[in-house]
Amino acid sequence: MLRPGTPHDMKTLTDADVTDSHPDGVRIAAESVADEALLKKSVQVEVENRSKTDPLRPALLLLVHRLPYPPNKGDKIRSYHLLCHLQQHYRVYLGSFIDDERDWEHVDKVKSLCVQTHIEALQPWRAKFSCAKALLKRQPLTISYYRHKSMQRWVSRLLEQQTIDHAVVFSAAMAQYLTEQPTINIPARRVIDFVDVDSDKWRQYAAKRRGMARWIYRREADLLEQYECQLADTFFDHSLFVSQAEAGLFNRLLKRFEPKLNRAVPAAVNSQRIDFYNNGVDSDYFCPATECLRPYPPSQRVLVFTGAMDYWPNEDAVCWFVKQVLPRIVAHHPDLYLYLVGGQPSRRVQALDQHTHVVVTGRVDDMRPYLQHADICVAPMRVARGVQNKVLEGMAMARPVVTSAAGLEGINARVDDELLLASEPEDYLKCVTDILSGRWDDMGGRARQCVQRNYNWSRNLAAFSQWLEAPAVESLSVISPSGPVL
C-alpha cells in the first residue's frame, strides 16, 4: 500500500519557492492517463544563506528538473551528489522543480547547500496545455512541459543582478532557461549533464507502442534528438553523460546530424567536449554488514525488483517478467516470491499484486532490508538508457544480480563473475536455479568489490571542476529560443 503524502503547511515555507512537475510527465501528458494531484498553491522562494556567501568561491547557477533530494531514485541520486560536490567549490544558486509532494519536507535540506534557491510548483494541467500547443509546432514536448514563466524570470533577474560565470544544467529540459537569455548575461562557462540520451529512450518507447502514441513518441524522439545535438554543438562547452556507452551513442548522433547543424567548432574539437562520469553508490550506506530486520516471511525465498513503479520502463519490465518468466520459475521453485519494492506503483503494477507469488510493497522508508534479505535481485529491463542504479545497489549489498542486456548497459561488471545476464525466460530460470543451488555463493562479494572499485562518488566527480574551469570554447553561439515563455 502506498503511504499517503505528508500534509504540507504552506505557512512554514515563507522563505521557499516550491512547485510540481514530473520527469516522466511528458509521457503522461501525451497519453493523458495519469491521475496527477494538482498543486493548488505555490509559494515563491528566494533564500539567502549568508553563511555560504564566501566571496572567494565563484558563483554558479545550477538548474535541475526536479528537486535533488531525497536521493531515492536514479537521476535524483546523481543530482544530489553533484550538488554536494559543487557546493564545496562554488556558491550555488539553484533553480529546480518538485515532482512529488512529499519532497516539500526536504526543501530545507536543499536550501542548506545553496546560497539561493528558486523551487517552483509546475502545475500538471498547465504543463499538459503547453505540451498540447507544442504538438502544433515543431517543438519537443519535453521542453514545453518544463517551460515556466516564473522560473525564467528568476533566472533572468539573477543573471542581471549577480556576476555568475559558471552554469551547470542537469537535463536538456532546463537548458531553455539559459538559451533564452540575452547573450551578455549568459555565464561564460557552461556544462550540461544530459545524464541519458533521452531522445533514444523516446525512440525505444515508440517501438513498444502503436497508433497515435507511437507517432507522438517518434516525433518526440526526432525533435528532442535535434535539440540535444544543437545544445551540445552550439551552446555548451562540455556535455556529460552517465557512462562511456551513453557518451559514445551521443557522439554517433552528433555525427549523423552534422549536415543539419550550424557547427560552431570543428568536429574533432567537438568530440572532445562529449564526456562522461560514472554514477556512484554510497557503499558505506549500502553495506551488507549493516544488520537489517528481515521484511519477508521466513518461509519465503525472494526475488526483488526495486525502483520507481510509476516509471514506464520499470512497469514494462515487471509486467513482462510476471507474465513470461515468473510462472516458469515458480513451477520449479514454489516457495519463491517476487517483491516489487518502490513508490507510486501504476495501476498495471498494482494489478500484479493479485498474483499469488507477487507482492507490491509501494514506497518503503529503507530499501536496504529488502535487498539484504532477498535471495536474488532481478532487473529484467527491456527499455533502458543510462545506468540502472538498482543493479549497482544490489551489487553493493553483495546480492547476486540477474539483469538483461539493457539493464547491464553502461555498467562495468564482468558477466558470469560479478553478475548474471539473461534475455529469454529460460535464461532467467537457469540463472535463478543456479543461484539457489549455491553455484554462485561467492558472486555477491565480487559484485560489491566491483562497485567499490568503479562507482565511488568522490572519485567519479573529481573531474567536474576541470570541465567547469577549462577555457570556454570560443565561437559558441546561442541557439534559437524554442518558443515564447508561457
C-alpha positions in Angstrom: 0.0 0.0 0.0 1.2 3.5 -0.8 1.8 5.7 2.1 -0.2 9.0 1.9 1.8 12.1 1.3 2.6 14.2 4.3 0.3 17.2 4.6 2.3 20.3 4.0 1.7 23.6 5.9 2.2 26.3 3.3 2.7 28.9 6.0 6.0 27.2 7.0 7.5 28.0 3.6 7.9 31.7 4.0 11.4 31.6 2.5 11.0 28.8 0.0 9.6 28.6 -3.5 8.1 25.2 -4.2 6.1 23.7 -7.1 5.5 20.4 -9.0 6.5 18.6 -12.2 7.3 15.1 -13.3 10.3 13.8 -15.3 8.2 11.2 -17.0 5.3 13.7 -17.2 5.7 14.2 -21.0 4.6 10.6 -21.5 1.8 11.2 -19.1 0.7 14.3 -20.9 0.9 12.6 -24.3 -1.4 9.8 -23.1 -3.4 11.8 -20.6 -3.7 8.7 -18.4 -2.2 9.8 -15.0 -4.2 10.9 -12.1 -1.8 13.6 -11.1 -2.7 15.7 -8.0 -2.9 19.4 -8.8 -0.8 21.6 -6.5 -3.2 24.4 -5.8 -0.8 26.7 -4.2 2.7 27.8 -5.0 4.9 29.9 -2.7 7.8 31.8 -4.3 11.1 31.3 -2.6 14.3 33.1 -2.7 16.6 32.1 0.1 19.8 33.9 1.0 22.1 31.7 3.1 24.6 34.3 4.2 26.8 31.7 5.9 27.7 30.4 2.5 28.4 33.7 0.7 32.2 33.2 0.7 33.4 35.8 -1.8 36.4 33.6 -2.6 34.2 31.0 -4.2 33.0 31.7 -7.7 29.2 31.8 -8.2 27.5 29.0 -10.1 24.0 28.6 -11.4 22.6 25.1 -11.2 19.4 24.2 -13.0 17.8 20.8 -12.2 14.5 19.5 -13.5 13.5 18.1 -10.1 14.5 18.7 -6.5 17.8 17.0 -5.9 16.7 15.4 -2.6 15.9 12.9 -1.3 18.3 10.7 -3.3 15.8 7.9 -3.6 15.7 7.3 -7.4 18.1 7.4 -10.4 18.5 11.0 -11.5 17.9 12.4 -8.0 20.8 10.3 -6.7 23.1 11.8 -9.3 21.9 15.4 -9.0 22.1 15.3 -5.2 25.7 14.1 -5.2 26.5 16.6 -7.9 25.0 19.4 -5.8 27.1 18.2 -2.8 30.2 18.3 -4.9 29.6 21.7 -6.4 28.7 23.4 -3.1 32.2 22.5 -1.8 33.8 24.7 -4.5 31.2 27.2 -5.6 28.4 29.5 -4.3 25.5 27.6 -5.7 22.3 29.3 -7.0 19.8 26.5 -7.6 16.6 26.6 -9.7 14.5 23.4 -9.6 11.1 21.8 -9.7 9.4 19.3 -7.4 7.7 16.2 -8.8 6.5 14.6 -5.5 4.5 16.5 -2.8 6.4 14.5 -0.2 9.6 16.2 -1.3 8.4 19.5 0.1 9.5 18.5 3.5 13.1 18.2 2.2 13.4 21.8 0.9 15.3 23.0 3.9 17.9 20.3 3.3 18.5 21.6 -0.2 18.5 25.2 0.9 21.3 24.4 3.4 23.5 23.5 0.5 22.9 26.7 -1.6 23.3 30.4 -1.4 19.9 31.0 -3.0 17.1 28.7 -4.3 14.1 29.1 -6.5 11.9 25.9 -6.4 8.8 26.0 -8.5 5.5 24.2 -8.5 4.7 23.4 -12.1 1.0 22.5 -12.2 0.3 19.5 -14.4 -2.7 21.0 -16.1 -0.5 23.9 -17.3 2.3 21.6 -18.4 -0.1 19.4 -20.4 -1.6 22.5 -22.0 1.8 23.6 -23.0 2.5 20.2 -24.5 -0.7 20.3 -26.5 0.4 23.6 -28.0 3.8 22.2 -28.8 2.2 19.4 -30.8 1.0 22.1 -33.3 4.6 23.3 -33.7 7.9 21.7 -34.3 8.9 21.8 -30.6 9.8 18.9 -28.3 7.2 18.2 -25.7 9.9 17.7 -23.1 10.9 21.3 -23.4 7.4 22.7 -23.4 6.4 20.6 -20.3 9.1 22.3 -18.3 8.6 25.8 -19.6 7.7 28.1 -16.7 7.4 31.8 -16.8 8.3 32.4 -13.1 11.5 30.2 -13.4 12.5 32.2 -16.5 12.0 35.5 -14.6 14.1 34.3 -11.7 17.0 33.2 -13.9 16.9 36.4 -15.9 16.8 38.6 -12.7 19.6 36.5 -11.1 21.9 36.8 -14.2 21.2 40.6 -14.4 22.0 41.2 -10.7 24.8 38.8 -10.0 28.1 38.1 -11.6 27.8 34.4 -12.5 30.5 32.9 -14.8 29.6 29.3 -14.3 26.4 27.4 -15.1 25.5 23.7 -14.9 22.3 22.4 -16.4 21.0 19.0 -15.4 18.9 17.5 -18.2 18.1 19.1 -21.6 14.7 20.3 -20.4 16.3 23.0 -18.2 18.7 24.4 -20.9 15.9 26.7 -22.2 16.4 28.9 -19.1 19.9 29.8 -20.4 19.5 29.8 -24.1 16.7 32.4 -24.0 18.8 34.9 -22.0 20.5 38.0 -23.6 23.9 36.9 -24.7 25.6 39.5 -22.4 24.1 37.8 -19.3 24.9 34.2 -20.2 27.6 32.6 -18.0 30.9 32.2 -19.8 31.4 28.6 -18.8 28.5 26.2 -19.4 28.3 22.5 -18.8 25.3 20.3 -19.3 24.7 16.9 -17.7 22.3 15.1 -20.1 22.6 12.0 -17.9 21.0 9.8 -20.6 20.3 10.2 -24.2 16.6 10.9 -23.6 15.7 11.1 -27.3 16.8 7.4 -27.7 14.6 6.4 -24.8 11.6 8.0 -26.6 12.6 6.0 -29.7 12.5 2.8 -27.6 9.1 3.9 -26.3 7.8 4.3 -29.8 9.0 0.8 -30.8 6.8 -0.6 -28.0 3.6 1.4 -28.9 1.0 1.5 -31.6 -1.2 4.1 -33.3 -1.1 7.7 -32.1 1.1 7.0 -29.2 3.8 5.6 -31.5 3.6 8.7 -33.7 3.9 11.1 -30.7 6.8 9.2 -29.2 8.6 9.0 -32.6 8.0 12.7 -33.1 9.4 13.5 -29.7 12.5 11.3 -30.3 13.3 13.1 -33.6 12.7 16.7 -32.3 14.4 16.1 -28.9 17.4 14.4 -30.6 17.9 17.5 -32.8 17.5 19.8 -29.8 20.1 17.8 -27.8 22.6 17.9 -30.7 22.1 21.7 -31.0 22.7 22.3 -27.4 25.9 20.2 -27.3 27.2 21.6 -30.6 26.5 25.3 -30.3 25.9 26.2 -26.7 27.6 24.2 -24.0 31.4 23.9 -23.5 31.0 20.3 -22.3 28.2 17.8 -22.5 28.3 14.9 -20.0 26.6 11.5 -19.7 26.2 8.8 -17.2 28.5 6.3 -18.9 31.0 5.8 -21.7 28.4 3.9 -23.7 26.0 6.8 -23.4 28.6 9.3 -24.4 29.5 7.1 -27.4 25.9 6.9 -28.5 25.6 10.7 -28.4 28.8 11.2 -30.4 27.3 9.0 -33.1 24.1 11.1 -33.1 26.2 14.2 -33.5 28.0 12.9 -36.5 24.7 11.9 -38.1 23.4 15.4 -37.5 26.5 17.2 -38.8 24.8 18.2 -42.1 21.9 19.8 -40.3 23.9 21.7 -37.7 25.4 25.1 -38.0 28.6 23.9 -36.5 30.4 26.4 -34.3 33.6 24.4 -33.8 35.3 21.6 -35.8 34.1 18.1 -35.3 37.4 16.9 -33.8 37.2 19.5 -31.1 33.5 18.8 -30.6 34.0 15.1 -29.9 36.4 16.1 -27.1 33.6 18.1 -25.5 31.4 15.0 -25.0 32.4 13.1 -21.9 31.0 11.1 -19.0 31.3 10.5 -15.3 30.0 7.3 -13.8 27.4 7.2 -11.1 28.4 6.2 -7.6 27.0 4.2 -4.8 27.3 5.0 -1.1 28.8 1.6 -0.3 29.0 2.6 3.4 25.2 3.0 3.4 24.5 0.1 1.1 26.6 -2.3 3.2 25.7 -6.0 3.8 27.3 -5.8 7.3 24.5 -3.5 8.5 22.0 -5.5 10.4 18.5 -5.1 9.0 15.3 -6.8 10.1 14.0 -9.3 7.6 10.9 -7.8 5.9 9.9 -11.1 4.3 8.1 -14.1 5.9 10.7 -16.8 7.0 9.2 -19.4 4.8 9.7 -17.5 1.5 12.6 -17.3 -0.8 12.7 -13.9 -2.6 13.3 -12.3 -5.9 13.3 -8.5 -5.5 12.9 -5.7 -8.1 13.4 -2.1 -6.9 12.7 1.2 -8.4 10.1 3.9 -9.1 7.0 1.9 -10.0 5.3 4.6 -12.0 8.2 4.8 -14.4 7.2 3.1 -17.6 10.4 1.1 -18.3 10.1 -0.4 -14.8 6.4 -1.1 -15.3 7.2 -2.8 -18.6 10.0 -4.9 -17.1 8.0 -6.3 -14.2 4.8 -6.9 -16.2 6.7 -8.9 -18.8 8.6 -10.8 -16.0 5.4 -11.7 -14.1 3.7 -12.9 -17.3 6.5 -14.6 -19.2 9.1 -15.6 -16.6 7.7 -16.0 -13.1 5.3 -18.9 -13.8 8.2 -21.0 -15.1 10.3 -20.2 -12.0 7.5 -20.9 -9.6 6.8 -24.2 -11.3 10.4 -25.3 -10.3 10.6 -23.3 -7.0 7.2 -23.0 -5.5 8.5 -21.2 -2.3 9.9 -18.3 -4.4 8.1 -14.9 -4.4 8.7 -11.7 -6.4 8.7 -8.5 -4.4 8.2 -5.2 -6.3 9.6 -2.5 -4.0 9.2 1.2 -4.9 7.0 4.1 -4.7 3.9 5.1 -6.6 3.1 1.8 -8.4 1.0 2.4 -11.5 -2.4 0.6 -11.9 -0.8 -2.1 -14.0 1.8 -2.7 -11.3 -0.8 -2.7 -8.5 -2.8 -5.3 -10.5 0.2 -7.7 -10.3 -0.3 -8.0 -6.6 -3.2 -10.3 -7.4 -0.7 -12.9 -8.5 -0.2 -15.4 -5.6 3.6 -15.1 -5.9 3.9 -11.3 -6.3 3.9 -8.7 -3.5 3.7 -5.0 -4.4 5.0 -3.0 -1.4 4.7 0.6 -2.5 7.1 3.1 -1.1 9.3 2.0 1.7 11.5 4.0 4.1 14.6 2.0 3.6 15.4 -0.2 0.6 18.3 -2.0 2.3 16.4 -4.6 4.3 14.6 -5.7 1.1 18.0 -6.0 -0.7 19.9 -7.6 2.1 17.4 -10.4 2.8 16.5 -11.1 -0.9 17.9 -14.3 -2.4 18.3 -12.6 -5.8 18.0 -9.1 -7.3 16.4 -9.0 -10.7 16.4 -6.2 -13.3 14.8 -7.6 -16.5 14.8 -4.2 -18.3 13.6 -4.2 -21.9 13.7 -0.4 -22.3 16.6 1.5 -20.7 19.1 4.2 -21.1 22.0 5.2 -18.9 22.8 3.2 -15.8 20.5 1.2 -13.6 21.1 2.1 -10.0 19.0 -0.8 -8.9 21.7 -3.1 -10.3 24.5 -1.2 -8.6 22.7 -1.1 -5.2 22.0 -4.8 -5.3 25.7 -5.5 -6.1 26.8 -3.1 -3.3 24.7 -5.1 -0.9 26.6 -8.3 -2.1 23.5 -9.9 -3.5 23.5 -11.9 -6.8 22.0 -9.8 -9.6 20.4 -11.1 -12.7 19.8 -8.5 -15.4 19.2 -8.1 -19.1 21.5 -6.6 -21.7 19.6 -3.3 -21.4 20.0 -3.3 -17.6 23.7 -4.0 -17.9 24.4 -1.2 -20.4 26.9 1.3 -19.0 27.9 -0.9 -16.1 31.5 -2.0 -15.9 30.9 -5.5 -14.4 32.0 -9.0 -15.5 29.2 -11.3 -16.6 29.3 -14.8 -15.0 31.6 -13.4 -12.4 30.1 -10.3 -10.8 26.5 -10.6 -12.1 24.5 -12.8 -14.4 22.9 -11.9 -17.8 19.6 -13.2 -19.1 17.3 -12.4 -22.0 14.8 -15.2 -22.5 12.5 -16.8 -19.9 14.6 -20.0 -19.9 17.8 -17.9 -19.2 16.2 -16.4 -16.1 15.0 -19.8 -14.9 18.6 -21.2 -15.3 20.2 -18.2 -13.5 17.7 -18.4 -10.6 18.1 -22.2 -10.3 21.9 -21.9 -10.3 21.9 -19.2 -7.7 19.5 -21.1 -5.4 21.6 -24.3 -5.8 24.6 -22.5 -4.4 26.6 -22.3 -7.6 27.2 -18.5 -7.3 27.5 -18.2 -3.5 30.7 -16.1 -3.8 29.3 -13.8 -6.5 28.0 -11.2 -4.1 31.4 -10.5 -2.6 32.9 -9.9 -6.0 30.0 -7.7 -7.0 30.5 -5.5 -4.0 34.2 -5.1 -4.8 33.3 -4.1 -8.3 31.0 -1.3 -7.0 33.7 -0.1 -4.6 36.3 -0.1 -7.3 34.3 1.6 -10.1 31.4 3.5 -8.5 32.7 5.9 -5.9 31.1 9.4 -6.0 34.1 11.3 -4.8 36.4 9.8 -7.4 33.9 10.0 -10.2 33.0 13.7 -9.5 36.7 14.8 -9.2 36.9 15.8 -12.8 33.8 18.0 -12.8 35.7 21.2 -11.7 38.1 20.6 -14.6 35.2 20.7 -17.0 33.9 23.9 -15.4 37.2 25.6 -15.2 38.5 24.7 -18.7 38.8 27.7 -21.0 35.4 28.5 -22.6 35.0 27.3 -26.2 35.2 30.3 -28.5 32.7 30.7 -31.3 29.8 29.0 -29.5 26.5 30.6 -30.4 23.2 31.0 -28.6 20.7 28.6 -30.3 17.2 29.9 -31.3 14.7 30.0 -28.5 12.3 27.1 -28.6 9.2 29.3 -28.3 7.7 32.0 -26.1 7.7 31.5 -22.4 4.2 30.9 -21.1 
